[in-house]
């Protein structure tokens, strides 16, 4: 695996507990993220794959050496929306945990301005109402900006989903398309708020650090994700921050990510499957979720997040009430790999073209056309 101290510490704690209960030792090799894919690929070519791995993507080099996890996923109640079957009907992998896009507010600024923000669904705001609120906060407090958004296609997809778009999807004819009206509405709104008043263009156009801007205390709200909770708890002391429900223009939606678990076929594959079956039992999965700050892939668990409880409760609520599009990116990426549909480019046309849009270099129609053209040019289907 490759993980931070919370993730690695959680898996090590569970490995130690498993040894105490069963006498089976789990050796964890924590590999730097930048080396991870290469190490696994080299291991596959040298017939030296591990028994078990937590990976960021499925590699066609070793994809055919994976055990089927469908029975495990069904028995332990893994969210069906996250599961992708290959052409044989097997589930070669699923996410061990979730990350989710979400919204943070500078509570001190909102309180100073006397502006409310929603923490329950009965007070949900639209994007129009949200932007009006951050403008009010900015005017009342002298804040520098109303909002910063990570310059990431992952964030932009969730934003688009909230406008009713499903992003850019690959059809059976191996070409990409989008819901024209909904995608246009979302991207036009995105362009309009990148005005150096509500949002600074420099974040998307010049790579300014959105995290640092929010932590400066001079921004009313930050559109980012669940992974920021631990950082904010440790490093924000000059003002109060809070998680808030994201706007829903036509529907609620986040965007999900996380790390995949895989079991490689071999003499110890059953031992690896036994460990996973134990790990995803409610008591043990609850424990690792609490240690590592995981958003669970199994719903209905009572997880104690300590001081971060309110934030994680809110994220779990966002996930539970999100449109299916929230899980579609992860699921479709797996399905594409299983079908031999691969992109011949590491480019990110959604982000690249959104940067041009934010900078006023092109209009929305051109942005959409360029994204689809780039995606179609680089996709290969068997």
C-alpha positions as semicolon CSV with decimal commas, in nm:
position;residue;x (nm);y (nm);z (nm)
1;X;0,000;0,000;0,000
2;X;0,087;0,365;-0,014
3;X;-0,072;0,585;0,248
4;X;-0,031;0,864;0,498
5;X;0,025;0,805;0,870
6;X;-0,348;0,769;0,940
7;X;-0,407;0,517;0,662
8;X;-0,091;0,317;0,722
9;X;-0,140;0,325;1,096
10;X;-0,495;0,197;1,062
11;X;-0,399;-0,097;0,844
12;X;-0,105;-0,183;1,071
13;X;-0,328;-0,176;1,378
14;X;-0,573;-0,412;1,211
15;X;-0,293;-0,641;1,094
16;X;-0,168;-0,661;1,453
17;X;-0,519;-0,737;1,578
18;X;-0,563;-1,007;1,313
19;X;-0,238;-1,172;1,422
20;X;-0,355;-1,171;1,784
21;X;-0,683;-1,335;1,688
22;X;-0,567;-1,583;1,422
23;X;-0,189;-1,620;1,439
24;X;-0,167;-1,515;1,072
25;X;0,091;-1,243;1,011
26;X;0,021;-0,963;0,762
27;X;0,338;-0,791;0,638
28;X;0,270;-0,437;0,515
29;X;0,505;-0,279;0,261
30;X;0,435;0,097;0,249
31;X;0,566;0,222;-0,087
32;X;0,603;0,589;-0,188
33;X;0,311;0,694;-0,406
34;X;0,528;0,800;-0,702
35;X;0,690;0,454;-0,718
36;X;0,379;0,251;-0,652
37;X;0,254;0,175;-1,003
38;X;0,602;0,096;-1,132
39;X;0,679;-0,137;-0,841
40;X;0,361;-0,338;-0,898
41;X;0,414;-0,354;-1,274
42;X;0,771;-0,475;-1,226
43;X;0,651;-0,729;-0,971
44;X;0,394;-0,862;-1,217
45;X;0,660;-0,905;-1,488
46;X;0,891;-1,080;-1,241
47;X;0,615;-1,310;-1,110
48;X;0,650;-1,145;-0,770
49;X;0,315;-0,979;-0,701
50;X;0,206;-0,945;-0,337
51;X;-0,090;-1,139;-0,204
52;X;-0,291;-0,826;-0,136
53;X;-0,263;-0,460;-0,236
54;X;-0,444;-0,130;-0,194
55;X;-0,403;0,042;-0,531
56;X;-0,503;0,367;-0,700
57;X;-0,585;0,212;-1,038
58;X;-0,617;-0,123;-1,211
59;X;-0,329;-0,202;-1,446
60;X;-0,399;-0,421;-1,752
61;X;-0,055;-0,577;-1,693
62;X;-0,184;-0,764;-1,385
63;X;-0,561;-0,730;-1,422
64;X;-0,609;-1,095;-1,524
65;X;-0,440;-1,215;-1,204
66;X;-0,708;-1,080;-0,969
67;X;-0,942;-1,283;-0,752
68;X;-1,318;-1,225;-0,766
69;X;-1,437;-1,018;-0,468
70;X;-1,809;-1,026;-0,553
71;X;-1,904;-1,268;-0,274
72;X;-1,707;-1,066;-0,019
73;X;-1,867;-0,739;-0,135
74;X;-2,215;-0,889;-0,116
75;X;-2,162;-1,053;0,224
76;X;-2,018;-0,738;0,382
77;X;-2,265;-0,496;0,222
78;X;-2,033;-0,285;0,008
79;X;-2,234;-0,013;-0,168
80;X;-2,360;-0,155;-0,497
81;X;-2,314;0,179;-0,673
82;X;-1,937;0,138;-0,630
83;X;-1,913;-0,212;-0,778
84;X;-1,806;-0,273;-1,137
85;X;-1,818;-0,618;-1,295
86;X;-1,583;-0,735;-1,567
87;X;-1,706;-0,918;-1,876
88;X;-1,708;-1,249;-1,685
89;X;-1,936;-1,104;-1,417
90;X;-1,662;-1,092;-1,154
91;X;-1,581;-0,798;-0,926
92;X;-1,199;-0,780;-0,929
93;X;-1,180;-0,485;-0,690
94;X;-1,375;-0,235;-0,484
95;X;-1,285;0,074;-0,282
96;X;-1,162;0,019;0,074
97;X;-1,285;0,364;0,172
98;X;-1,418;0,681;0,020
99;X;-1,308;1,035;-0,034
100;X;-1,580;1,281;-0,127
101;X;-1,598;1,634;-0,258
102;X;-1,744;1,877;-0,007
103;X;-1,773;2,236;0,108
104;X;-1,609;2,425;0,397
105;X;-1,707;2,765;0,529
106;X;-1,514;3,017;0,734
107;X;-1,760;3,004;1,023
108;X;-1,609;3,313;1,183
109;X;-1,680;3,522;0,873
110;X;-2,032;3,381;0,828
111;X;-2,112;3,447;1,194
112;X;-1,966;3,797;1,176
113;X;-2,186;3,869;0,874
114;X;-2,492;3,706;1,032
115;X;-2,532;3,472;0,735
116;X;-2,653;3,114;0,788
117;X;-2,519;2,806;0,611
118;X;-2,693;2,469;0,583
119;X;-2,592;2,169;0,790
120;X;-2,918;1,979;0,732
121;X;-3,102;1,904;0,410
122;X;-3,405;2,114;0,502
123;X;-3,194;2,426;0,459
124;X;-3,023;2,321;0,137
125;X;-2,917;2,605;-0,091
126;X;-2,888;2,631;-0,468
127;X;-2,570;2,761;-0,628
128;X;-2,745;3,094;-0,691
129;X;-2,834;3,120;-0,322
130;X;-2,487;3,010;-0,214
131;X;-2,311;3,270;-0,430
132;X;-2,548;3,538;-0,299
133;X;-2,456;3,430;0,055
134;X;-2,078;3,443;0,005
135;X;-2,113;3,782;-0,163
136;X;-2,302;3,903;0,144
137;X;-2,031;3,764;0,374
138;X;-1,760;3,924;0,165
139;X;-1,931;4,263;0,167
140;X;-2,000;4,254;0,541
141;X;-1,657;4,138;0,655
142;X;-1,413;4,272;0,398
143;X;-1,305;3,917;0,307
144;X;-1,082;3,899;0,002
145;X;-1,286;3,637;-0,188
146;X;-1,617;3,460;-0,157
147;X;-1,503;3,117;-0,270
148;X;-1,202;2,913;-0,376
149;X;-1,228;2,581;-0,559
150;X;-0,946;2,332;-0,604
151;X;-0,827;2,341;-0,968
152;X;-0,925;1,979;-1,026
153;X;-1,149;1,797;-1,271
154;X;-1,259;1,585;-0,974
155;X;-1,406;1,894;-0,811
156;X;-1,548;2,031;-1,136
157;X;-1,729;1,704;-1,209
158;X;-1,922;1,718;-0,883
159;X;-2,008;2,080;-0,957
160;X;-2,142;1,973;-1,298
161;X;-2,339;1,685;-1,144
162;X;-2,516;1,934;-0,917
163;X;-2,646;2,109;-1,229
164;X;-2,786;1,783;-1,364
165;X;-2,494;1,699;-1,594
166;X;-2,340;1,351;-1,590
167;X;-2,009;1,490;-1,712
168;X;-1,861;1,342;-2,028
169;X;-1,958;0,979;-2,079
170;X;-1,837;0,712;-2,320
171;X;-2,108;0,553;-2,534
172;X;-2,136;0,207;-2,688
173;X;-2,003;0,353;-3,014
174;X;-1,675;0,444;-2,838
175;X;-1,739;0,818;-2,856
176;X;-1,798;1,069;-2,579
177;X;-2,102;1,287;-2,530
178;X;-2,261;1,506;-2,265
179;X;-2,598;1,645;-2,164
180;X;-2,561;1,965;-2,361
181;X;-2,799;2,193;-2,172
182;X;-2,698;2,085;-1,822
183;X;-2,325;2,088;-1,894
184;X;-2,353;2,427;-2,059
185;X;-2,537;2,569;-1,759
186;X;-2,274;2,436;-1,518
187;X;-1,971;2,554;-1,713
188;X;-2,124;2,895;-1,778
189;X;-2,185;2,937;-1,406
190;X;-1,826;2,828;-1,338
191;X;-1,698;3,084;-1,588
192;X;-1,913;3,361;-1,440
193;X;-1,789;3,313;-1,082
194;X;-1,423;3,308;-1,188
195;X;-1,435;3,687;-1,185
196;X;-1,160;3,781;-0,935
197;X;-1,436;3,883;-0,697
198;X;-1,631;3,571;-0,605
199;X;-1,341;3,342;-0,708
200;X;-0,981;3,432;-0,792
201;X;-0,889;3,333;-1,147
202;X;-0,533;3,273;-1,026
203;X;-0,626;2,941;-0,862
204;X;-0,734;2,777;-1,187
205;X;-0,528;2,982;-1,430
206;X;-0,198;3,028;-1,243
207;X;-0,196;2,745;-0,992
208;X;-0,236;2,949;-0,673
209;X;-0,292;2,730;-0,367
210;X;-0,664;2,719;-0,283
211;X;-0,593;2,547;0,049
212;X;-0,352;2,820;0,157
213;X;-0,595;3,093;0,053
214;X;-0,872;2,945;0,266
215;X;-0,640;2,894;0,563
216;X;-0,543;3,262;0,540
217;X;-0,886;3,342;0,682
218;X;-0,968;3,579;0,397
219;X;-1,203;3,352;0,198
220;X;-1,563;3,280;0,292
221;X;-1,585;2,924;0,156
222;X;-1,373;2,646;0,007
223;X;-1,494;2,378;-0,236
224;X;-1,262;2,083;-0,176
225;X;-1,311;1,747;-0,004
226;X;-1,313;1,518;0,296
227;X;-0,934;1,478;0,301
228;X;-0,900;1,835;0,430
229;X;-1,062;1,765;0,769
230;X;-0,747;1,637;0,941
231;X;-0,537;1,922;0,797
232;X;-0,783;2,188;0,912
233;X;-0,810;2,037;1,259
234;X;-0,434;2,047;1,298
235;X;-0,348;2,371;1,120
236;X;-0,632;2,625;1,144
237;X;-0,619;2,813;1,473
238;X;-0,693;3,175;1,375
239;X;-1,060;3,129;1,288
240;X;-1,344;2,878;1,318
241;X;-1,421;2,662;1,015
242;X;-1,706;2,422;0,953
243;X;-1,824;2,171;0,696
244;X;-2,144;2,271;0,519
245;X;-2,374;2,098;0,274
246;X;-2,290;2,169;-0,086
247;X;-2,528;2,362;-0,309
248;X;-2,768;2,162;-0,524
249;X;-2,874;2,351;-0,834
250;X;-3,103;2,073;-0,958
251;X;-2,989;1,776;-0,745
252;X;-2,749;1,678;-0,468
253;X;-2,422;1,522;-0,581
254;X;-2,067;1,475;-0,462
255;X;-1,784;1,293;-0,643
256;X;-1,630;0,983;-0,492
257;X;-1,276;0,847;-0,490
258;X;-1,054;0,631;-0,274
259;X;-0,816;0,336;-0,278
260;X;-0,898;-0,002;-0,435
261;X;-0,832;-0,337;-0,269
262;X;-0,713;-0,629;-0,484
263;X;-0,617;-0,990;-0,414
264;X;-0,371;-1,151;-0,654
265;X;-0,410;-1,518;-0,744
266;X;-0,152;-1,741;-0,582
267;X;-0,090;-1,988;-0,303
268;X;-0,187;-1,735;-0,036
269;X;-0,487;-1,580;-0,212
270;X;-0,735;-1,760;0,016
271;X;-0,548;-1,631;0,321
272;X;-0,572;-1,279;0,178
273;X;-0,946;-1,323;0,114
274;X;-0,992;-1,449;0,470
275;X;-0,819;-1,138;0,604
276;X;-1,040;-0,909;0,395
277;X;-1,352;-1,091;0,505
278;X;-1,241;-1,030;0,865
279;X;-1,141;-0,669;0,798
280;X;-1,479;-0,578;0,647
281;X;-1,678;-0,737;0,929
282;X;-1,875;-0,451;1,092
283;X;-1,675;-0,437;1,416
284;X;-1,334;-0,437;1,246
285;X;-1,429;-0,208;0,959
286;X;-1,574;0,039;1,207
287;X;-1,246;0,029;1,398
288;X;-1,022;0,101;1,098
289;X;-1,261;0,375;0,985
290;X;-1,224;0,543;1,324
291;X;-0,845;0,505;1,331
292;X;-0,785;0,622;0,974
293;X;-1,071;0,869;0,937
294;X;-1,228;0,667;0,656
295;X;-1,560;0,744;0,498
296;X;-1,703;0,390;0,482
297;X;-1,799;0,196;0,171
298;X;-2,052;0,014;0,390
299;X;-2,347;0,220;0,507
300;X;-2,525;0,193;0,841
301;X;-2,218;0,169;1,068
302;X;-2,192;0,371;1,389
303;X;-1,846;0,529;1,353
304;X;-1,702;0,757;1,621
305;X;-1,492;1,029;1,456
306;X;-1,429;1,223;1,776
307;X;-1,392;1,598;1,723
308;X;-1,449;1,552;1,349
309;X;-1,787;1,382;1,396
310;X;-1,994;1,669;1,258
311;X;-1,786;1,692;0,941
312;X;-1,790;1,318;0,874
313;X;-2,162;1,291;0,949
314;X;-2,220;1,560;0,691
315;X;-2,003;1,384;0,431
316;X;-2,183;1,056;0,489
317;X;-2,513;1,238;0,446
318;X;-2,391;1,388;0,118
319;X;-2,289;1,043;-0,006
320;X;-2,614;0,877;0,099
321;X;-2,824;1,141;-0,079
322;X;-2,606;1,193;-0,384
323;X;-2,709;1,128;-0,743
324;X;-2,563;0,809;-0,889
325;X;-2,331;1,022;-1,100
326;X;-2,119;1,064;-0,787
327;X;-1,994;0,706;-0,814
328;X;-2,007;0,686;-1,193
329;X;-1,655;0,817;-1,256
330;X;-1,488;0,547;-1,045
331;X;-1,717;0,272;-1,173
332;X;-1,685;0,367;-1,541
333;X;-1,306;0,395;-1,514
334;X;-1,295;0,034;-1,394
335;X;-1,538;-0,084;-1,661
336;X;-1,328;0,082;-1,930
337;X;-1,015;-0,099;-1,815
338;X;-1,200;-0,431;-1,801
339;X;-1,323;-0,380;-2,159
340;X;-0,980;-0,281;-2,290
341;X;-1,089;0,078;-2,344
342;X;-0,787;0,293;-2,268
343;X;-0,687;0,654;-2,309
344;X;-0,370;0,711;-2,505
345;X;-0,299;1,034;-2,320
346;X;-0,233;1,144;-1,965
347;X;-0,392;1,481;-2,045
348;X;-0,694;1,600;-1,849
349;X;-0,905;1,782;-2,109
350;X;-1,180;1,876;-1,864
351;X;-0,937;2,067;-1,645
352;X;-0,725;2,195;-1,935
353;X;-1,022;2,340;-2,121
354;X;-1,181;2,472;-1,799
355;X;-0,863;2,671;-1,736
356;X;-0,903;2,839;-2,076
357;X;-1,269;2,905;-1,998
358;X;-1,187;3,057;-1,658
359;X;-0,926;3,279;-1,823
360;X;-1,172;3,410;-2,080
361;X;-0,984;3,255;-2,373
362;X;-1,289;3,070;-2,509
363;X;-1,664;3,038;-2,459
364;X;-1,855;2,744;-2,314
365;X;-1,955;2,594;-2,648
366;X;-1,591;2,584;-2,760
367;X;-1,489;2,439;-2,423
368;X;-1,737;2,152;-2,453
369;X;-1,644;2,083;-2,815
370;X;-1,273;2,077;-2,732
371;X;-1,321;1,841;-2,437
372;X;-1,521;1,593;-2,645
373;X;-1,275;1,614;-2,936
374;X;-0,978;1,548;-2,707
375;X;-1,147;1,257;-2,533
376;X;-1,249;1,099;-2,864
377;X;-0,905;1,145;-3,012
378;X;-0,734;0,959;-2,728
379;X;-0,974;0,674;-2,655
380;X;-0,899;0,323;-2,784
381;X;-1,165;0,052;-2,775
382;X;-1,100;-0,314;-2,848
